[in-house]
Amino acid sequence: MGILLETNKLTKLYGKLTAVNQLDLKIEEGQVFGMLGPNGSGKTTTLGMVLGVTERSSGDFTWFGGENGPETRKTIGAILERPIFFPGYSAVENLKIVAKIKGINTTNMEHVLRMVQLYERRNDRFGAYSLGMKQRLAIAAAMLCDPKALILDEPTNGLDPEGIAQIREIIVNIAGMGKSIILASHLLDEVQKVCSSCIILRKGELVFQGAVSADMGTSKRVEVDAPEQDLLREALKNTPFVLDVEVSKQGFLVSLEAGQDAFTLNKYLQDQGMVLSHLQTLKKSLEEQFLEIVNKS
Amino acid sequence: MIRLIQLEWLKAKPARFFWVLLLLFMALMISVPISVQGLSDWIIKNFLPENLKLDNVNLFYDFQDIWQNFTFVFQYFTVFLGTLIIIHVAREFSLKTARQNIIDGLSKSEFVWSKVLFIGFIALLVTLFVAVLALVFGGLFSPPVGSALMFENVHFLGAYFIHLVQDMLFAMFVAMLVRKPGIAVVVYLFYAWLESFAYLVIKHALGWDLVAKLLPNASTKGLIHTPMYKYVLQPVQTFISWEDLVISLGYIGVFIALSMWIMKKRDL
């Protein structure tokens, strides 16, 4: 797999405010990539710069390992912030404009409109659409050129549960077609549900990059107990990969070094002659991890 | 280039304001030749010697003169086309479609060029429409002349085309600067009003002819000199001076360059 997007010290200043600070990113092709961060963390500004609408203050970026001009953008489908079309024009009239800009014919139009379930409403004016339909039309427009990559910025913002479910299903379907997707969101749940790896931004800085399912850089915690608590405490304190021991309701809460888990701890303690009566890995939700990462840095 | 004109056409065609302003503009143009009939009759009755009086003649439609008469009068309606261009361009910023266009793969300079080409396209259509109007009304009401004389002053059509392009480019520039259609239209109209005062002061009170000529709005109407003085037997300039042409073409270049500069500098 090649590189989808690479940024090199990408920076945007608004007067004294640094919206994006020296961002170094490397996103591989062929995955659903999440961009997570609270509102105002620089997600849209970053995407605006790599999509040519926000002038960068310094730094650099390349798509597909080398290009960054308008010709590249023609092979990408992107929606920033909210769906944008002429409100008085129909879906078909608006999509014709997109096709003309991308220099493609409109043979794909029926297909993409059916994909987002708007074919029956294709001649209605965009302004009369519900928010969910507007989002879906934006996805149809992004898919019109059969893009190499899709960039979605807060695609479910403001939608009702049904609308959110529809959009997620469409995203998962598109990902199933093998397209690269960059999904920016402030909703952890959303990223957790559809992304394989992600970055976390905070005040324009990269604070985490890695796989969504992994530990996201935080230590793992295990709860243990044994009939002889004093001996157990001693044994834990002497275990080389234990970082911290706290007393908890059901025994001791143990923080382990990265790479260690309940199995290695149990094995080590058994070798020391310690038999456990309780062993449980405490899974932190992505939410907790996210807050931890954001608050720590 | 064809792609960019087609793109603008797709943007303009479904818009109601586009057709309303264009049809209003054309209706006004047709109404002028009809309404000056009375004026012509009055001049013929009171000023022309008895032996020159002909039936069914309208003075303003004499071939040779008709090109300058029509294009001179029609210049005063260009404000409709300017308003049309302002709404057409400024709404792209207020609706943010300009932003989406760039995201979709249009370059910023292509965005400006597509507007410039569209302006050229409209100017061409309107110029052709004026040519047809002149031929029809001249054919109906002019005393018969040979075909050589008929087209003698046809260069005023070219001057009119340049006037249209310059005025609409000024409107495009205002739209790119202000970005809100309503405010941009007000700025455009208010500027025209303000400049007409400034023109009077500079030209007549201060006597700075060249400075007055260099004002953007004055210069767009500077190519075609007032032909009406001939009806009170005053001399009339029936050619287009190099000086006026250079000023107009200069402004065309300046407005395109400034629009390009604004577009490249600003975030969308």
Interface residues (C-beta under 8 A of the other chain):
Chain A: G48 L51 G52 V53 T54 E55 G69 P70 E71 T72 R73 K74 T75 I76 A78 L80 I84 F85 F86 P87 G88 Y89 S90 E93 K96 I97 V98 K100 I101 K102 G103 A141
Chain B: R3 Q6 L7 L10 K11 P14 A15 R16 L95 K96 T97 R99 Q100 N101 I102 I103 D104 G105 L106 S107 K108 E110 K265 R266 D267 L268
